[in-house]
Amino acid sequence: MSDVNELPDDGLDDLLASQRRFYDLRAPDFADVTKLTDRKHRGLMPTTEVRAIVDDFAPRGDVLELACGSGGFTRDLLRHAHTLTAVDGSARMLELNRDIVGDPAVEYRHVDLFDWSPDRTYDAVFFGFWPLAGETHATPASKQTV
Ligand SMILES: C[S@@+](CC[C@H](N)C(=O)[O-])C[C@H]1O[C@@H](n2cnc3c(N)ncnc32)[C@H](O)[C@@H]1O
């Protein structure tokens, strides 16, 4: 399999940077169903569904959450994890997560997943994605080897 760093760029770095910027700009209204949206459908995943997904996975020990966003899954991961590290490429989304989840036990890291190598191991990794209709930026297949 090719190393992702050896693949031709083809503007992917600009595209990925635009995704991070997109979430920085969206953060103030993200997860607030009273605010105008650029999406076809409003709303968050029902909390009972989120809980069922996380409880089914039941991650124990030191858990890493990738692209935690506003915290749709973070709070429920905390119910299982011994420690939880939540990473995201948008500083503002991390701030929002901290405000919403409000638990000092979460360690937040501002990282670009395509440039980041963890400096330790974890017992479980969770990468949730609550797909909201109207999202226009699919991750390029050639960069999906993280
Ligand atoms: C739709 S949100 C999903 C958040 C959460 N996982 C959920 O399902 O509710 C996508 C998140 O991915 C983050 N993200 C996008 N590109 C990233 C990158 N290159 N590195 C780290 N995070 C990134 C965004 O900042 C955003 O918070």
The ligand as an SDF file (V2000), in Angstrom:
LIG
                    3D

 27 29  0  0  0  0  0  0  0  0999 V2000
  -19.1830   16.8080   11.4430 C   0  0  0  0  0  0  0  0  0  0  0  0
  -17.9490   17.1160   12.6850 S   0  0  0  0  0  0  0  0  0  0  0  0
  -18.1190   15.5730   13.5510 C   0  0  0  0  0  0  0  0  0  0  0  0
  -17.8450   15.7480   15.0050 C   0  0  0  0  0  0  0  0  0  0  0  0
  -18.1020   14.4960   15.8640 C   0  0  0  0  0  0  0  0  0  0  0  0
  -17.1820   13.4160   15.5570 N   0  0  0  0  0  0  0  0  0  0  0  0
  -19.5300   14.0300   15.7090 C   0  0  0  0  0  0  0  0  0  0  0  0
  -19.7680   13.0190   15.0320 O   0  0  0  0  0  0  0  0  0  0  0  0
  -20.4230   14.6960   16.2510 O   0  0  0  0  0  0  0  0  0  0  0  0
  -16.3640   16.8630   11.8710 C   0  0  0  0  0  0  0  0  0  0  0  0
  -15.1730   17.2940   12.7600 C   0  0  0  0  0  0  0  0  0  0  0  0
  -13.9810   16.9110   12.0880 O   0  0  0  0  0  0  0  0  0  0  0  0
  -13.0050   17.9010   12.3540 C   0  0  0  0  0  0  0  0  0  0  0  0
  -11.9460   17.8360   11.3310 N   0  0  0  0  0  0  0  0  0  0  0  0
  -12.0610   18.0790   10.0010 C   0  0  0  0  0  0  0  0  0  0  0  0
  -10.8590   17.9340    9.3870 N   0  0  0  0  0  0  0  0  0  0  0  0
   -9.9720   17.5820   10.3660 C   0  0  0  0  0  0  0  0  0  0  0  0
   -8.5880   17.2860   10.3730 C   0  0  0  0  0  0  0  0  0  0  0  0
   -7.8600   17.3260    9.2500 N   0  0  0  0  0  0  0  0  0  0  0  0
   -7.9930   16.9620   11.5440 N   0  0  0  0  0  0  0  0  0  0  0  0
   -8.7160   16.9190   12.6910 C   0  0  0  0  0  0  0  0  0  0  0  0
  -10.0490   17.1860   12.7550 N   0  0  0  0  0  0  0  0  0  0  0  0
  -10.6660   17.5140   11.6010 C   0  0  0  0  0  0  0  0  0  0  0  0
  -13.7870   19.1920   12.2970 C   0  0  0  0  0  0  0  0  0  0  0  0
  -13.1260   20.2770   12.9330 O   0  0  0  0  0  0  0  0  0  0  0  0
  -15.0890   18.7880   12.9830 C   0  0  0  0  0  0  0  0  0  0  0  0
  -15.0720   19.0960   14.3580 O   0  0  0  0  0  0  0  0  0  0  0  0
  1  2  1  0
  2  3  1  0
  2 10  1  0
  3  4  1  0
  4  5  1  0
  5  6  1  0
  5  7  1  0
  7  8  2  0
  7  9  1  0
 10 11  1  0
 11 12  1  0
 11 26  1  0
 12 13  1  0
 13 14  1  0
 13 24  1  0
 14 15  1  0
 14 23  1  0
 15 16  2  0
 16 17  1  0
 17 18  1  0
 17 23  2  0
 18 19  1  0
 18 20  2  0
 20 21  1  0
 21 22  2  0
 22 23  1  0
 24 25  1  0
 24 26  1  0
 26 27  1  0
M  CHG  2   2   1   9  -1
M  END
$$$$
